[in-house]
Amino acid sequence: MAIQVETRDCAALNDADLDEMASMGGAFDIGALSKAKEAWVLSTTARDGEKLHGFAFATLERIGGTPCVLLGLISVKRTSRRDQVLKGLMGEAYHRALMAFPDEDVVVGSRFASAEGLEAFKQVDELIPRPGHRAVGEERAWGRRLARRFGVDNHYDEQSFVVKNNGHSGFLDHQSLKADKIKPQVAALFSALPKQGGALIVHGWVMAEDLVKLGAR
C-alpha cells in the first residue's frame, strides 16, 4: 500500500491531531507540537493505511525575496517503511513549493540533530555546511537568516552552523535504515553538537528544473 500524504493549515489542527502525533513515537511531545502549530503554516501527515507514520510542520515564504522551503519540524516513525515515509513528506514539500514558486530556484533549510536526518536532503544541491567546503559570506548569511527564522539566533554559531541550545525545539527527526553507510566526514559535521539540545542548521538549493520533477504528481 502506498504512503498517503495530506497537507493542512496548522490553524486547522485540533487537540486530537496533536495527540495522535505525540503518540506516534519520536522526539516530540505534545508541548513541542503545540508550539509548532503556532510557529508554522503547513502541517503534513503521512499514513500507511490509517496509521500515522510521519508528520511535518513547514512554511513556504520569501526571505529577502528568495523563495524558501522552511522545514521546522519533521518526525518519521521507526518502521521498515520509514524511507518511503520520508520520501513522501519531502515530495509533498517540493510539490507545495512548485505550486507556490513555479520557475524559481528555492532554498531548502532545516535543523538536524544527527547525520541520519540528512537523507531528507539527498536531492538538495550545494548543501551548507558540507565536507571539504569552506563556506563563504553569503552562505554564512543564509545560516544566520535561517537561525533567526527558526528563533534560535541567540544560540547560533555562524562559524560551525551549530545551535548550541534550544535546537531541539524543532528538527528533522529521522533514524536511517542505512546509518552504517554514512560517510565519516559527514558524521564529523555533527561532532560539535552538545549532547543535549544542539542542532546543525543545514540549507541548500533546489533548482527550478529539478523542482518540476521533484514536485510532480
Secondary structure as UniProt FT lines:
FT   STRAND          4..9
FT   HELIX           10..12
FT   HELIX           15..23
FT   HELIX           30..39
FT   STRAND          42..48
FT   TURN            49..50
FT   STRAND          51..63
FT   TURN            64..65
FT   STRAND          66..76
FT   TURN            80..81
FT   HELIX           82..100
FT   TURN            102..103
FT   STRAND          106..112
FT   HELIX           115..121
FT   TURN            122..123
FT   STRAND          125..128
FT   TURN            131..132
FT   HELIX           137..149
FT   TURN            150..151
FT   HELIX           153..155
FT   STRAND          156..157
FT   TURN            158..161
FT   STRAND          162..163
FT   HELIX           167..169
FT   STRAND          172..173
FT   TURN            177..178
FT   HELIX           179..181
FT   HELIX           184..187
FT   HELIX           188..190
FT   TURN            191..192
FT   TURN            195..197
FT   STRAND          199..206
FT   HELIX           208..214
//
